[in-house]
Amino acid sequence: MKALIDGDIILYRCGFAAQSKVYNLSLPSYLGEIPKFKYKKDMLAWREEYAKGESEYTVTVDTVIEPVENALNNVKTVLTEVKKFLSNRFGDVELEVFLSPKATFRDDLATIKMYKGNRDPLHKPHWYSEIKEYLKNVWNAEEREGLEADDVLADLQDKNTCIVTTDKDLDQVAGWHYNWVKDQLYEVSAEQGIHSKYVQILTGDSTDNIEGIPGVGPVSAEKCLEWCESIDDYEQAISQEYEHFFTQTKKGIEKSNEYCMTWDEILEETRALITLGERKDELKQE
């Protein structure tokens, strides 16, 4: 069994676990010692209880950085525990770690909104570069030009692999999955994977700045697709929803004009951004 590791998730989670914020409260006329606070809500609660009369105050935020060894040890611990867990379930397990390169094909593909344009590119762990090099040098992490780690995992997944990630987007890929944060091992059927993908084509993905059909959430998407039993059914369902919204509603017509795109062009861009990997899975016909 091969464990296909989403290295991006591990890089960020383990990196941020090695740093923390500290909130400092300054009160002009308060003479006692004011503690430091890990959470802003605790700081405000302390002020309300002990310095309620103080109307003027300032707040500063410091970032406490742990040694780089702590961040690297976080990574080692996670990967070691993942291997131990999966080995107990499947026998001998080989870890394969994948990282996303700086640029991917989706950057050029996205025209409606900048792909992941809602993220701060500077919001990275302090030890980002050191962790990335550690993953490459010690755990043989691999980057593939133009492809996100998610795409590589989707392409490599088969009956002898297990995807290791916390990213729900990969639930569109059939096979074994392990969420190491929630300690959940589960298997996605081909039918479940296809359904998950079409739900996301309707809802979009706010995390990645992919719009989908505005106003359509998971509940309404499920209702739209509840009758589908084949790929043709799913295609018909999403086409009907996209055509109706972008040609029959005021908001949809405005957006179509704003994008200078027809409803089917909007659908095809969204589908291409949502779909992971190169394979085209099909529902098994009974």
N, C-alpha and C positions, 0 to 999 in steps of 0.2 A: 504493500500500500504506500502511495506517495501522498504526503500532505502538501497541498498547494497553498502557500502562505501569502496572504495580503500584507506585504511588508510595509506599505504606506501607513496602514492603521497602527501597526506596532511601533513604527518610527514616531508617530505623533503622540500616541497615548503614553508610551514609555518615556518620551522626551518631556512631555508636560508633567508627568508624574514626578519628575526630578526638579521641579521648580514650583513656587507658590507665591501668591500675593499676600502682602501685609498692609492693612489699612491703618494709617496713623491719624489720630484726631488731635487737633490743636485748638484749645479754648483760651482766649486772651486773658481772662481773669481767673482761670481755674488754677489753683496752686498745688493740688495733689498730683500724684503720679497717675498718668493715664496709660492703661494697658494698650498693647498692640492687638489688632484684630485680624483674624483670618478671613472673616466674612463681613461685608459692609452692613448687612442687617444686624449683626451682633454689635457693631460699633454704634449704630443708630439707637439700638435698644439700650446700650449702656448710657449713652448721652441722655436719653429720655428719663432714665431712672436716677442718674447721679448728677446731671447738669442740665436739668430741664429749663432753668431760668436763663441759660446762656443762649442768646439769639444769634451771636456771631461765632462762627467756627470755620476752620479750614480742614480739608482732608487731603492727605497725600498718600500715594500708593507706591510701595516698594516691591520689587520682585526679588525673592530670595532664590538664588541659584545653588543647587546642590553640586558637589563635585561630579565631574564627567563620569567617574567610575560608577557612581550611583545610577546614572542614566543607562550606561552599558550593562550594568548588572540587572536592571529592570528587563532589558531585552533578553538577556540570557535566561533569566528566570521564566519569562513567558514562553520562550521557544522550548526550553527544557520541559516545562509542564505540559505543553501541547503534545510534545513527542511522547511523554510518559502516558498521558491520557489516551491518546490514539493507539499506542502500542498495546495497552491493556485491552482495548476493544478489537483491534484488527491484527495484532501480531507485529511483526517487524515493520517499522514505518520509517520512510526516508523523507526528510524535510526539503522542500524546494521553495525558496523565498524569492518573491518578485517585487520590484519597485517600479513606480511610474517615472518616465523621463520628464524633463521640463516641458516639452511640447508634445502634443498628441494630435492625431487626425481630427479629433472633435473641435480643436481650436479653429481650424479652417472651415469645418462643416457648419458650425453654428453662425447663422446670420440674423435670426430673430432677436436673440440676446447673446451677449458674450458668454461662452461656456465657462462656468464657475466664476463669472464676473462679479458675483455678490460676495466673494471671499476676499479677505485682506491678504495679499501675497506676502506681506511681512509678518503675518501671524504664524510664526514657526517656533518650535522649541529652541531654547538657547543653544542646546547641543545638537541641533539638527544635522549639521555637516559631519560631526564626529560619529553620530549614531549611524548615519548612512554609510560612511566608510567602514564602520565596524560590521554592519550587516553584509557588505560586499566582501570584505577581507576575511572575516571569520565564519560567516554563514553562507558564503558564496551567493549572495543575493544578486539577481540578474535584472537588468533593464533591457527592454526590447524597443527599438526605435519606433516612435509614433504610436505605440500602444500603451494604454494604461494597464496597471497590474490586473485590474478587473477583467480586461479583455483577454489577457494571457491565461488567467485562471479559467475563464469560461471556455477557451479553446482547448485547454489541456485536460479538462474534466472528463473522466470516463468511469467505468465500473471499478477501476483499481485506484481511484484517487479520492481525496476528500478536500474540499475547499475550506480553508480556515480564515475566517474574517468575521467582522461584526457588521458588515455592510449588507443591508437588506436587498440592495439592488441585485446581488448575485443569486437571490432566490429564484430568478428566472432561469437558472441553469440547473438541469436535472442532476441527481446524484447526491452523494453524502456531503453534509455541511457541518462544520463545527464552529460555534460562537464561543470563543475562549473567555470572553468577559462574563457571559451568562452561564457558561459551562453547559451549553446545550448542543447535543449531537442529534441531528435529524436528517432524514432523507427526503429529497424533493423528487416527485415523479415528473415525467415528461409533461403530463397534463397540467400539473401544478405550476411548473416552470413557465409554460406558455401562458397560462392564465395570469400569472404575476407580471409578465412582460406587458401584456395588453392592458392590464390595469394601469401600469405606469405610463403607457402611451397616452391614455386618457387624462391622467392626473398630472403628468409631468413629474419633475423632480426638483423641488425648491432648493435642495441642498446644492445641486449642480447648476442652478439657474436655468432649468429647462421648464418652459411654461406649461405645455400641454393645453388642455381646454380650460380657460379661466373659470373658476367656480365649481369645477368637477373635483370632488374629493374621493377618497377611497370608498366610502359608502355608496355614493351615487355611481361610481365606476363599476362596483360589484353588481349593482342593480342593472346597469346597462348590459353587462356581460353574462348574466345569470343563465340565459337560455343557450349560450354557445356550447357546441359539442365538437366542432371541427375548426380547422384553420379558416376555412371559407366563412364560417359563422362569425368568427372573431373579426375577420377583415370587413365583413358586411357591417357589423356592429360599430366598429370604430369609424368607418367611413360615413355612416349615417350621422353619428354624433358630430364629427368634424364638419361635414357639409352643412348640417342644420345650424350649428353655432356660428360659423363664419359666413354664411349666406342669408340666414333668416333672422338673426338677432342684431339689434342695433350695436351692441358692444362688439360683437364678432365682426360685423361689417367694417366698423371703425378700425379694428385691429388688422383686418385683412388689408385695408387700404394703407394703414400705417406701415405694414411690412412690405407692401407691394407684392403680395403673394396670394395665390388662390388657395382655397381650403385644402386641396390635395397636395399642394406644395408644402404647406405648413405641416400637414400630417406626415409627409415623407421625411421632412427634416427632423421632426420630433421622433419618429420611429428610428431613424438612423442614430440619433444621439442616445436613445434609451437602450437599444439593442447591444448586448455585450457579445464579443467574440465574432467569429466568422461563420459559425455553423448555423444551419437553418433546420431546427428541430421541427418535426411534424407530429401531430397527434396520431396515436395508433388507432387505426380503424378496427372496430370489432367486427 
